[in-house]
Amino acid sequence: MWGALISSLAELSQRERILLAVLAGVGVPVACVFLLVLPLMHSHQRAQDRLADATRLYEWVQVQASQWGSVAPVDPASQAAQPVMGVSDIEQRLIAAGLRKDVTELSRSDTGSIRLRFDDVSFLAAMRWIDEASQSWGYSLAEFELERRDAPDRVALSLTLGSNP
């Protein structure tokens, strides 16, 4: 193998050998940079961006939690004694709280759970509504998802209310 390589290089002119050496000396490092180093740097930058986003979200949640204050835990026994509210009852409470305009989904599943979604709602108003309504709606909070929006005190909120055991 080496013999074939040496004989093919010997057939090249001096100028061709120099160009081949320059190509190997410059082309291989450039290929390593573009195929290895730059993708690694790019993925490292994306990881740093995700970490910064997570840190900002954590700080925002801490600020919101401090504004909200302490919330008394709900006694499951008192919640289980409540009759189950229908979708229309929940909608009436949303209207009374001024949150109906922010609701993007309010539906009941075949299993009896209620799905409620807000794409853009005031965090404090939504948490106050949940705190007040949870005392009498007759459901337990089965799923809860919260995502911060760019504007202060604005979140995307998704929750599923399941039947009490």
C-alpha positions in Angstrom: 0.0 0.0 0.0 2.7 2.5 0.9 4.6 1.5 -2.2 1.7 2.4 -4.4 1.3 5.8 -2.6 5.0 6.6 -3.0 5.1 5.6 -6.7 2.0 7.7 -7.4 3.6 10.7 -5.6 6.8 10.2 -7.5 4.9 10.5 -10.8 3.7 14.0 -9.8 5.6 17.1 -10.7 7.3 19.2 -7.9 4.5 21.8 -8.2 1.7 19.1 -7.8 3.5 17.7 -4.7 3.7 21.1 -3.1 0.0 21.8 -3.8 -0.9 18.4 -2.4 1.1 19.1 0.7 -0.6 22.5 1.1 -4.0 20.9 0.7 -3.1 18.3 3.3 -1.6 20.9 5.7 -4.5 23.4 5.3 -7.5 21.2 4.3 -7.3 18.7 7.0 -7.2 21.2 9.9 -10.0 23.3 8.3 -12.1 20.2 7.8 -11.5 19.3 11.5 -12.6 22.8 12.6 -15.8 22.7 10.5 -16.7 19.1 11.2 -15.8 18.8 14.8 -15.0 22.1 16.6 -17.7 24.3 15.3 -20.6 21.9 15.9 -19.3 21.3 19.5 -19.1 25.1 20.1 -22.6 25.5 18.7 -24.1 22.8 20.9 -22.2 24.2 23.9 -23.7 27.7 23.2 -27.3 26.1 22.9 -26.7 24.4 26.3 -25.6 27.7 27.9 -28.7 29.4 26.4 -31.0 26.7 27.8 -29.3 27.0 31.2 -29.8 30.8 31.1 -33.5 30.4 30.2 -34.0 27.9 33.0 -32.2 30.2 35.5 -34.4 33.2 34.4 -37.5 31.0 34.8 -36.4 29.9 38.3 -35.8 33.5 39.3 -39.2 34.6 37.9 -41.0 31.8 39.8 -39.2 32.8 43.0 -40.4 36.4 42.5 -44.0 35.2 41.8 -44.0 32.9 44.8 -42.8 35.7 47.1 -45.6 38.0 45.7 -48.2 35.3 46.2 -47.2 34.6 49.8 -48.0 31.5 51.6 -51.1 29.5 50.6 -52.8 27.3 53.2 -52.9 23.6 52.1 -56.3 22.3 51.1 -57.8 19.6 53.3 -58.6 16.7 51.0 -61.5 15.6 53.3 -63.3 18.9 53.0 -62.7 18.9 49.2 -64.1 15.4 48.8 -67.3 16.4 50.6 -68.1 19.0 47.9 -70.4 18.2 45.0 -68.7 18.1 41.7 -69.2 21.3 39.6 -70.0 21.1 35.9 -68.2 22.9 33.1 -70.8 25.7 33.1 -70.3 26.3 36.9 -66.6 26.6 36.4 -67.2 28.9 33.4 -69.5 31.1 35.6 -66.7 31.4 38.2 -64.3 32.3 35.5 -66.6 35.0 34.3 -67.0 36.3 37.9 -63.2 36.4 38.3 -62.8 38.2 35.0 -60.8 35.4 33.5 -63.2 33.9 30.9 -61.8 36.1 28.1 -58.3 34.5 28.8 -59.5 30.9 28.5 -58.5 29.1 25.3 -59.9 25.7 26.2 -62.5 24.5 28.7 -63.7 20.9 28.0 -64.8 17.8 29.8 -63.3 14.4 28.8 -65.0 11.1 28.6 -63.5 10.1 31.9 -65.1 13.1 33.6 -62.0 15.2 34.1 -62.1 18.9 33.0 -59.3 20.4 30.9 -58.7 24.1 31.3 -56.1 26.1 29.3 -55.0 29.7 29.3 -52.5 30.8 26.6 -51.8 34.2 28.2 -53.2 35.1 31.6 -52.1 37.0 34.7 -50.3 34.7 37.1 -51.7 36.3 40.2 -55.3 36.4 39.0 -55.2 32.8 37.9 -53.6 31.6 41.1 -56.2 33.6 43.2 -59.0 32.0 41.1 -57.6 28.5 41.5 -57.2 29.1 45.3 -60.8 30.3 45.7 -62.4 27.8 43.3 -60.5 24.8 44.5 -62.3 25.0 47.8 -65.6 24.2 46.3 -65.3 22.7 42.8 -65.2 19.1 44.0 -62.2 18.1 41.9 -58.6 17.4 42.6 -55.8 19.0 40.5 -54.6 16.1 38.4 -52.2 18.0 36.1 -50.7 21.5 36.3 -48.4 23.1 33.7 -47.1 26.6 33.9 -45.0 28.5 31.3 -43.7 32.1 31.7 -44.5 34.6 29.0 -42.3 37.6 28.1 -44.6 40.2 29.8 -44.4 40.5 33.5 -47.0 38.5 35.5 -48.1 36.7 32.3 -48.1 32.9 32.0 -49.5 30.1 29.9 -51.4 27.8 32.2 -52.8 24.4 31.6 -54.6 22.3 34.2 -56.6 19.1 34.4 -59.2 18.6 37.1 -59.8 15.0 38.0 -62.4 13.4 40.2 -61.7 13.2 43.9 -61.0 9.6 45.1 
